[in-house]
Amino acid sequence: MNEGRTFFAHLLDFLPKYEFDKCVARYQGNFRAHNLPNYKHFLVLTFA
């Protein structure tokens, strides 16, 4: 039985959301992204 955090949660600790947002703003990553923001897309690909 799992009594702690999942591996996915530990993996996401290596890249905080504010660091990811800084990179997206720097390279204009959300330009023309209408349906799925970059952070959610990142989470989906990381989980897969």
CHARMM internal coordinates of N, CA and C (Angstrom, degrees):
IC EDIT
DIST 1 N 1 CA 1.4367
DIST 1 CA 1 C 1.5321
ANGL 1 N 1 CA 1 C 109.27
DIST 1 C 2 N 1.3208
ANGL 1 CA 1 C 2 N 115.91
DIHE 1 N 1 CA 1 C 2 N 137.60
DIST 2 N 2 CA 1.4574
ANGL 1 C 2 N 2 CA 121.57
DIHE 1 CA 1 C 2 N 2 CA -179.37
DIST 2 CA 2 C 1.5262
ANGL 2 N 2 CA 2 C 109.99
DIHE 1 C 2 N 2 CA 2 C -79.22
DIST 2 C 3 N 1.3184
ANGL 2 CA 2 C 3 N 115.56
DIHE 2 N 2 CA 2 C 3 N 121.95
DIST 3 N 3 CA 1.4617
ANGL 2 C 3 N 3 CA 120.21
DIHE 2 CA 2 C 3 N 3 CA -179.84
DIST 3 CA 3 C 1.5193
ANGL 3 N 3 CA 3 C 112.62
DIHE 2 C 3 N 3 CA 3 C -111.78
DIST 3 C 4 N 1.3244
ANGL 3 CA 3 C 4 N 117.23
DIHE 3 N 3 CA 3 C 4 N 0.61
DIST 4 N 4 CA 1.4582
ANGL 3 C 4 N 4 CA 119.81
DIHE 3 CA 3 C 4 N 4 CA -178.53
DIST 4 CA 4 C 1.5086
ANGL 4 N 4 CA 4 C 111.25
DIHE 3 C 4 N 4 CA 4 C -131.92
DIST 4 C 5 N 1.2997
ANGL 4 CA 4 C 5 N 114.61
DIHE 4 N 4 CA 4 C 5 N -153.45
DIST 5 N 5 CA 1.4549
ANGL 4 C 5 N 5 CA 120.06
DIHE 4 CA 4 C 5 N 5 CA -179.83
DIST 5 CA 5 C 1.5185
ANGL 5 N 5 CA 5 C 110.67
DIHE 4 C 5 N 5 CA 5 C -82.65
DIST 5 C 6 N 1.3118
ANGL 5 CA 5 C 6 N 115.54
DIHE 5 N 5 CA 5 C 6 N 157.26
DIST 6 N 6 CA 1.4571
ANGL 5 C 6 N 6 CA 120.10
DIHE 5 CA 5 C 6 N 6 CA -179.32
DIST 6 CA 6 C 1.5288
ANGL 6 N 6 CA 6 C 109.83
DIHE 5 C 6 N 6 CA 6 C -79.16
DIST 6 C 7 N 1.3196
ANGL 6 CA 6 C 7 N 114.72
DIHE 6 N 6 CA 6 C 7 N 166.12
DIST 7 N 7 CA 1.4636
ANGL 6 C 7 N 7 CA 120.46
DIHE 6 CA 6 C 7 N 7 CA 176.95
DIST 7 CA 7 C 1.5270
ANGL 7 N 7 CA 7 C 110.82
DIHE 6 C 7 N 7 CA 7 C -62.58
DIST 7 C 8 N 1.3229
ANGL 7 CA 7 C 8 N 116.66
DIHE 7 N 7 CA 7 C 8 N -37.01
DIST 8 N 8 CA 1.4601
ANGL 7 C 8 N 8 CA 122.26
DIHE 7 CA 7 C 8 N 8 CA 179.29
DIST 8 CA 8 C 1.5329
ANGL 8 N 8 CA 8 C 110.58
DIHE 7 C 8 N 8 CA 8 C -61.29
DIST 8 C 9 N 1.3001
ANGL 8 CA 8 C 9 N 118.03
DIHE 8 N 8 CA 8 C 9 N -41.22
DIST 9 N 9 CA 1.4645
ANGL 8 C 9 N 9 CA 121.80
DIHE 8 CA 8 C 9 N 9 CA 178.16
DIST 9 CA 9 C 1.5238
ANGL 9 N 9 CA 9 C 111.13
DIHE 8 C 9 N 9 CA 9 C -65.45
DIST 9 C 10 N 1.3204
ANGL 9 CA 9 C 10 N 117.50
DIHE 9 N 9 CA 9 C 10 N -39.48
DIST 10 N 10 CA 1.4608
ANGL 9 C 10 N 10 CA 121.06
DIHE 9 CA 9 C 10 N 10 CA 177.04
DIST 10 CA 10 C 1.5197
ANGL 10 N 10 CA 10 C 110.51
DIHE 9 C 10 N 10 CA 10 C -66.11
DIST 10 C 11 N 1.3010
ANGL 10 CA 10 C 11 N 117.08
DIHE 10 N 10 CA 10 C 11 N -38.44
DIST 11 N 11 CA 1.4536
ANGL 10 C 11 N 11 CA 121.64
DIHE 10 CA 10 C 11 N 11 CA -179.93
DIST 11 CA 11 C 1.5263
ANGL 11 N 11 CA 11 C 111.29
DIHE 10 C 11 N 11 CA 11 C -64.97
DIST 11 C 12 N 1.3213
ANGL 11 CA 11 C 12 N 117.17
DIHE 11 N 11 CA 11 C 12 N -38.48
DIST 12 N 12 CA 1.4572
ANGL 11 C 12 N 12 CA 120.60
DIHE 11 CA 11 C 12 N 12 CA -179.55
DIST 12 CA 12 C 1.5269
ANGL 12 N 12 CA 12 C 112.64
DIHE 11 C 12 N 12 CA 12 C -72.27
DIST 12 C 13 N 1.3128
ANGL 12 CA 12 C 13 N 118.33
DIHE 12 N 12 CA 12 C 13 N -15.91
DIST 13 N 13 CA 1.4610
ANGL 12 C 13 N 13 CA 121.11
DIHE 12 CA 12 C 13 N 13 CA 177.26
DIST 13 CA 13 C 1.5219
ANGL 13 N 13 CA 13 C 112.22
DIHE 12 C 13 N 13 CA 13 C -68.30
DIST 13 C 14 N 1.3248
ANGL 13 CA 13 C 14 N 117.83
DIHE 13 N 13 CA 13 C 14 N -21.62
DIST 14 N 14 CA 1.4553
ANGL 13 C 14 N 14 CA 120.58
DIHE 13 CA 13 C 14 N 14 CA -178.72
DIST 14 CA 14 C 1.5254
ANGL 14 N 14 CA 14 C 112.63
DIHE 13 C 14 N 14 CA 14 C -73.65
DIST 14 C 15 N 1.3222
ANGL 14 CA 14 C 15 N 117.96
DIHE 14 N 14 CA 14 C 15 N -22.43
DIST 15 N 15 CA 1.4643
ANGL 14 C 15 N 15 CA 121.43
DIHE 14 CA 14 C 15 N 15 CA 177.98
DIST 15 CA 15 C 1.5235
ANGL 15 N 15 CA 15 C 108.98
DIHE 14 C 15 N 15 CA 15 C -130.76
DIST 15 C 16 N 1.3353
ANGL 15 CA 15 C 16 N 116.57
DIHE 15 N 15 CA 15 C 16 N 95.92
DIST 16 N 16 CA 1.4671
ANGL 15 C 16 N 16 CA 119.34
DIHE 15 CA 15 C 16 N 16 CA 179.58
DIST 16 CA 16 C 1.5309
ANGL 16 N 16 CA 16 C 111.13
DIHE 15 C 16 N 16 CA 16 C -63.25
DIST 16 C 17 N 1.3157
ANGL 16 CA 16 C 17 N 116.24
DIHE 16 N 16 CA 16 C 17 N 154.02
DIST 17 N 17 CA 1.4602
ANGL 16 C 17 N 17 CA 121.02
DIHE 16 CA 16 C 17 N 17 CA -176.73
DIST 17 CA 17 C 1.5208
ANGL 17 N 17 CA 17 C 112.20
DIHE 16 C 17 N 17 CA 17 C -62.93
DIST 17 C 18 N 1.3145
ANGL 17 CA 17 C 18 N 118.08
DIHE 17 N 17 CA 17 C 18 N -35.99
DIST 18 N 18 CA 1.4619
ANGL 17 C 18 N 18 CA 119.18
DIHE 17 CA 17 C 18 N 18 CA -179.60
DIST 18 CA 18 C 1.5286
ANGL 18 N 18 CA 18 C 111.36
DIHE 17 C 18 N 18 CA 18 C -66.87
DIST 18 C 19 N 1.3346
ANGL 18 CA 18 C 19 N 118.32
DIHE 18 N 18 CA 18 C 19 N -33.12
DIST 19 N 19 CA 1.4630
ANGL 18 C 19 N 19 CA 120.93
DIHE 18 CA 18 C 19 N 19 CA 175.62
DIST 19 CA 19 C 1.5314
ANGL 19 N 19 CA 19 C 110.51
DIHE 18 C 19 N 19 CA 19 C -67.94
DIST 19 C 20 N 1.3148
ANGL 19 CA 19 C 20 N 115.70
DIHE 19 N 19 CA 19 C 20 N -40.87
DIST 20 N 20 CA 1.4571
ANGL 19 C 20 N 20 CA 119.90
DIHE 19 CA 19 C 20 N 20 CA 177.53
DIST 20 CA 20 C 1.5205
ANGL 20 N 20 CA 20 C 110.20
DIHE 19 C 20 N 20 CA 20 C -63.57
DIST 20 C 21 N 1.3364
ANGL 20 CA 20 C 21 N 117.10
DIHE 20 N 20 CA 20 C 21 N -42.76
DIST 21 N 21 CA 1.4639
ANGL 20 C 21 N 21 CA 121.13
DIHE 20 CA 20 C 21 N 21 CA 179.19
DIST 21 CA 21 C 1.5247
ANGL 21 N 21 CA 21 C 112.02
DIHE 20 C 21 N 21 CA 21 C -63.83
DIST 21 C 22 N 1.3418
ANGL 21 CA 21 C 22 N 117.15
DIHE 21 N 21 CA 21 C 22 N -35.28
DIST 22 N 22 CA 1.4575
ANGL 21 C 22 N 22 CA 119.86
DIHE 21 CA 21 C 22 N 22 CA 176.44
DIST 22 CA 22 C 1.5217
ANGL 22 N 22 CA 22 C 111.39
DIHE 21 C 22 N 22 CA 22 C -63.86
DIST 22 C 23 N 1.3162
ANGL 22 CA 22 C 23 N 117.22
DIHE 22 N 22 CA 22 C 23 N -41.26
DIST 23 N 23 CA 1.4693
ANGL 22 C 23 N 23 CA 121.27
DIHE 22 CA 22 C 23 N 23 CA 178.39
DIST 23 CA 23 C 1.5247
ANGL 23 N 23 CA 23 C 111.21
DIHE 22 C 23 N 23 CA 23 C -66.51
DIST 23 C 24 N 1.3232
ANGL 23 CA 23 C 24 N 116.76
DIHE 23 N 23 CA 23 C 24 N -40.61
DIST 24 N 24 CA 1.4685
ANGL 23 C 24 N 24 CA 120.42
DIHE 23 CA 23 C 24 N 24 CA 178.86
DIST 24 CA 24 C 1.5177
ANGL 24 N 24 CA 24 C 110.28
DIHE 23 C 24 N 24 CA 24 C -64.05
DIST 24 C 25 N 1.3252
ANGL 24 CA 24 C 25 N 117.30
DIHE 24 N 24 CA 24 C 25 N -42.59
DIST 25 N 25 CA 1.4664
ANGL 24 C 25 N 25 CA 120.54
DIHE 24 CA 24 C 25 N 25 CA 179.59
DIST 25 CA 25 C 1.5206
ANGL 25 N 25 CA 25 C 111.30
DIHE 24 C 25 N 25 CA 25 C -67.19
DIST 25 C 26 N 1.3143
ANGL 25 CA 25 C 26 N 116.09
DIHE 25 N 25 CA 25 C 26 N -38.06
DIST 26 N 26 CA 1.4672
ANGL 25 C 26 N 26 CA 119.77
DIHE 25 CA 25 C 26 N 26 CA -178.51
DIST 26 CA 26 C 1.5208
ANGL 26 N 26 CA 26 C 112.10
DIHE 25 C 26 N 26 CA 26 C -65.24
DIST 26 C 27 N 1.3241
ANGL 26 CA 26 C 27 N 116.69
DIHE 26 N 26 CA 26 C 27 N -41.13
DIST 27 N 27 CA 1.4619
ANGL 26 C 27 N 27 CA 120.83
DIHE 26 CA 26 C 27 N 27 CA -177.08
DIST 27 CA 27 C 1.5242
ANGL 27 N 27 CA 27 C 113.31
DIHE 26 C 27 N 27 CA 27 C -103.17
DIST 27 C 28 N 1.3355
ANGL 27 CA 27 C 28 N 117.32
DIHE 27 N 27 CA 27 C 28 N 11.49
DIST 28 N 28 CA 1.4656
ANGL 27 C 28 N 28 CA 124.00
DIHE 27 CA 27 C 28 N 28 CA 178.63
DIST 28 CA 28 C 1.5276
ANGL 28 N 28 CA 28 C 110.62
DIHE 27 C 28 N 28 CA 28 C 51.66
DIST 28 C 29 N 1.3085
ANGL 28 CA 28 C 29 N 115.80
DIHE 28 N 28 CA 28 C 29 N 51.97
DIST 29 N 29 CA 1.4617
ANGL 28 C 29 N 29 CA 121.70
DIHE 28 CA 28 C 29 N 29 CA -175.64
DIST 29 CA 29 C 1.5168
ANGL 29 N 29 CA 29 C 114.91
DIHE 28 C 29 N 29 CA 29 C -72.03
DIST 29 C 30 N 1.3246
ANGL 29 CA 29 C 30 N 118.40
DIHE 29 N 29 CA 29 C 30 N -24.68
DIST 30 N 30 CA 1.4641
ANGL 29 C 30 N 30 CA 120.12
DIHE 29 CA 29 C 30 N 30 CA -179.28
DIST 30 CA 30 C 1.5262
ANGL 30 N 30 CA 30 C 112.46
DIHE 29 C 30 N 30 CA 30 C -88.61
DIST 30 C 31 N 1.3135
ANGL 30 CA 30 C 31 N 117.74
DIHE 30 N 30 CA 30 C 31 N 6.99
DIST 31 N 31 CA 1.4604
ANGL 30 C 31 N 31 CA 121.32
DIHE 30 CA 30 C 31 N 31 CA 178.76
DIST 31 CA 31 C 1.5235
ANGL 31 N 31 CA 31 C 109.10
DIHE 30 C 31 N 31 CA 31 C -64.61
DIST 31 C 32 N 1.3144
ANGL 31 CA 31 C 32 N 116.24
DIHE 31 N 31 CA 31 C 32 N 122.88
DIST 32 N 32 CA 1.4632
ANGL 31 C 32 N 32 CA 124.60
DIHE 31 CA 31 C 32 N 32 CA 179.45
DIST 32 CA 32 C 1.5292
ANGL 32 N 32 CA 32 C 113.50
DIHE 31 C 32 N 32 CA 32 C 68.22
DIST 32 C 33 N 1.3112
ANGL 32 CA 32 C 33 N 117.66
DIHE 32 N 32 CA 32 C 33 N 17.97
DIST 33 N 33 CA 1.4610
ANGL 32 C 33 N 33 CA 120.63
DIHE 32 CA 32 C 33 N 33 CA 175.37
DIST 33 CA 33 C 1.5300
ANGL 33 N 33 CA 33 C 107.64
DIHE 32 C 33 N 33 CA 33 C -93.45
DIST 33 C 34 N 1.3176
ANGL 33 CA 33 C 34 N 116.99
DIHE 33 N 33 CA 33 C 34 N 103.30
DIST 34 N 34 CA 1.4582
ANGL 33 C 34 N 34 CA 120.59
DIHE 33 CA 33 C 34 N 34 CA -174.47
DIST 34 CA 34 C 1.5328
ANGL 34 N 34 CA 34 C 112.75
DIHE 33 C 34 N 34 CA 34 C -98.42
DIST 34 C 35 N 1.3048
ANGL 34 CA 34 C 35 N 117.63
DIHE 34 N 34 CA 34 C 35 N -41.12
DIST 35 N 35 CA 1.4640
ANGL 34 C 35 N 35 CA 120.46
DIHE 34 CA 34 C 35 N 35 CA -171.63
DIST 35 CA 35 C 1.5253
ANGL 35 N 35 CA 35 C 113.77
DIHE 34 C 35 N 35 CA 35 C -93.52
DIST 35 C 36 N 1.3105
ANGL 35 CA 35 C 36 N 117.21
DIHE 35 N 35 CA 35 C 36 N -37.06
DIST 36 N 36 CA 1.4614
ANGL 35 C 36 N 36 CA 120.53
DIHE 35 CA 35 C 36 N 36 CA -173.49
DIST 36 CA 36 C 1.5256
ANGL 36 N 36 CA 36 C 109.44
DIHE 35 C 36 N 36 CA 36 C -135.36
DIST 36 C 37 N 1.3268
ANGL 36 CA 36 C 37 N 117.91
DIHE 36 N 36 CA 36 C 37 N 110.76
DIST 37 N 37 CA 1.4740
ANGL 36 C 37 N 37 CA 119.82
DIHE 36 CA 36 C 37 N 37 CA 178.27
DIST 37 CA 37 C 1.5288
ANGL 37 N 37 CA 37 C 110.99
DIHE 36 C 37 N 37 CA 37 C -62.43
DIST 37 C 38 N 1.3047
ANGL 37 CA 37 C 38 N 116.14
DIHE 37 N 37 CA 37 C 38 N 159.64
DIST 38 N 38 CA 1.4676
ANGL 37 C 38 N 38 CA 121.58
DIHE 37 CA 37 C 38 N 38 CA -175.10
DIST 38 CA 38 C 1.5193
ANGL 38 N 38 CA 38 C 113.08
DIHE 37 C 38 N 38 CA 38 C -61.31
DIST 38 C 39 N 1.3297
ANGL 38 CA 38 C 39 N 117.92
DIHE 38 N 38 CA 38 C 39 N -39.25
DIST 39 N 39 CA 1.4651
ANGL 38 C 39 N 39 CA 118.81
DIHE 38 CA 38 C 39 N 39 CA -177.53
DIST 39 CA 39 C 1.5288
ANGL 39 N 39 CA 39 C 111.47
DIHE 38 C 39 N 39 CA 39 C -66.22
DIST 39 C 40 N 1.3169
ANGL 39 CA 39 C 40 N 116.83
DIHE 39 N 39 CA 39 C 40 N -40.90
DIST 40 N 40 CA 1.4655
ANGL 39 C 40 N 40 CA 119.33
DIHE 39 CA 39 C 40 N 40 CA 177.81
DIST 40 CA 40 C 1.5219
ANGL 40 N 40 CA 40 C 110.88
DIHE 39 C 40 N 40 CA 40 C -66.74
DIST 40 C 41 N 1.3128
ANGL 40 CA 40 C 41 N 116.71
DIHE 40 N 40 CA 40 C 41 N -37.26
DIST 41 N 41 CA 1.4664
ANGL 40 C 41 N 41 CA 120.72
DIHE 40 CA 40 C 41 N 41 CA 176.84
DIST 41 CA 41 C 1.5268
ANGL 41 N 41 CA 41 C 110.09
DIHE 40 C 41 N 41 CA 41 C -63.74
DIST 41 C 42 N 1.3222
ANGL 41 CA 41 C 42 N 116.18
DIHE 41 N 41 CA 41 C 42 N -41.72
DIST 42 N 42 CA 1.4672
ANGL 41 C 42 N 42 CA 121.44
DIHE 41 CA 41 C 42 N 42 CA 176.51
DIST 42 CA 42 C 1.5275
ANGL 42 N 42 CA 42 C 111.05
DIHE 41 C 42 N 42 CA 42 C -60.16
DIST 42 C 43 N 1.3475
ANGL 42 CA 42 C 43 N 116.65
DIHE 42 N 42 CA 42 C 43 N -44.05
DIST 43 N 43 CA 1.4652
ANGL 42 C 43 N 43 CA 120.26
DIHE 42 CA 42 C 43 N 43 CA 179.61
DIST 43 CA 43 C 1.5214
ANGL 43 N 43 CA 43 C 111.79
DIHE 42 C 43 N 43 CA 43 C -62.95
DIST 43 C 44 N 1.3151
ANGL 43 CA 43 C 44 N 116.44
DIHE 43 N 43 CA 43 C 44 N -41.29
DIST 44 N 44 CA 1.4745
ANGL 43 C 44 N 44 CA 120.64
DIHE 43 CA 43 C 44 N 44 CA 179.77
DIST 44 CA 44 C 1.5284
ANGL 44 N 44 CA 44 C 110.03
DIHE 43 C 44 N 44 CA 44 C -63.96
DIST 44 C 45 N 1.3216
ANGL 44 CA 44 C 45 N 117.24
DIHE 44 N 44 CA 44 C 45 N -46.14
DIST 45 N 45 CA 1.4632
ANGL 44 C 45 N 45 CA 120.02
DIHE 44 CA 44 C 45 N 45 CA -179.03
DIST 45 CA 45 C 1.5229
ANGL 45 N 45 CA 45 C 111.84
DIHE 44 C 45 N 45 CA 45 C -68.42
DIST 45 C 46 N 1.3275
ANGL 45 CA 45 C 46 N 117.53
DIHE 45 N 45 CA 45 C 46 N -34.35
DIST 46 N 46 CA 1.4649
ANGL 45 C 46 N 46 CA 120.48
DIHE 45 CA 45 C 46 N 46 CA 178.38
DIST 46 CA 46 C 1.5298
ANGL 46 N 46 CA 46 C 110.52
DIHE 45 C 46 N 46 CA 46 C -68.82
DIST 46 C 47 N 1.3083
ANGL 46 CA 46 C 47 N 116.12
DIHE 46 N 46 CA 46 C 47 N -40.47
DIST 47 N 47 CA 1.4693
ANGL 46 C 47 N 47 CA 119.92
DIHE 46 CA 46 C 47 N 47 CA 179.70
DIST 47 CA 47 C 1.5282
ANGL 47 N 47 CA 47 C 111.16
DIHE 46 C 47 N 47 CA 47 C -67.42
DIST 47 C 48 N 1.3214
ANGL 47 CA 47 C 48 N 116.53
DIHE 47 N 47 CA 47 C 48 N -36.07
DIST 48 N 48 CA 1.4745
ANGL 47 C 48 N 48 CA 120.83
DIHE 47 CA 47 C 48 N 48 CA -178.75
DIST 48 CA 48 C 1.5078
ANGL 48 N 48 CA 48 C 109.28
DIHE 47 C 48 N 48 CA 48 C -70.11
END
COOR INIT
IC SEED 1 N 1 CA 1 C
IC BUILD
